């Protein structure tokens, strides 16, 4: 059934959008509760995750682990959706 849904989404050109939405949904699980609770805004567009935080400490922490976080998010959604994380 999952394969059928994935095939349909690909044919309709919606697969990428669906995966991008999934990245936002799994964000709290991937980053953990402390960072998730300090996430002020989160969106993804064209492979870039745009995120802001209520804490400059968390912002700096995310910048230090950015590459690992990109890999963890992509692993979680099962596709190479996230290309970059932009912290603002």
N, C-alpha and C positions, 0 to 999 in steps of 0.2 A: 504494500500500500504506500509506504514512504517513497519508494522508487517511482510509483505512478504520479504522486503529488509533485515530486521533484522534476520529473519529466514535463509535466503540465506547466509548472512555473517557468522552466527554461524556455519552453515553446512560446509562452506568452511574454517572455522578456521580463519576468518578475523575479527571477531567482536571485539576482544580485540585491534587489531591494528587500526581499524577504530575509536574506542573510544579514544585511546591514541592520535591519530592525532587530534581528536576533542578537546581534552584538550588544545593543543597548539593553536588552533584556537580561543577558548573562553577566553584564558588568558587575553588579553587586557580588555575585558568586565568585567571580574571578579575582576581584581586587580585595574582597573581604569586607566585613561590616564596618570597620573603623574608617576606611577610605570611602566606602560607599556612603556613609552617613555625612561625610564632608564634601561630597560631590554636589556642586551647586547647579551645574547644567551639563548636559551630555547630548551630543548629536553626532551623526556620521553622515558624510557626504563624499561620494566618489573615492572611497577608500581611506578617508581621513576622519579620525575620531577627534572631535572638538570638545574639550572638557575644561571646566573651571571648577575651582574648589574654594571652600570657605576658609582654608588654612594654607598659608604659604609653606609651611613645613611639609604638608601632604603634596603640594605642587612640586616642591624640590625632590621629594621622594619618588614621585612618578617619573620625573625627568631622568632620574638616575637609573630606573629600571624599565625604561621605555621599550627597549628592544625585546626584553623578556615578556613584557606585558602584551606587546603586539603578537608574539608567538602564542602566548597563552589564550588570547582572545580568538585567534585564528584556529587553534587546536580545538577550542570549545565549540565553535560553530561548524567545524569540519570543512573549512574552505579558506583560501587566502584572500579574505575580504579586507582586513585592516592593513593598510600600507604605511600609515603614519599616525602618530598621536600629537595633536596640537593642543598645548596647555596655554590657557589665557586667563 
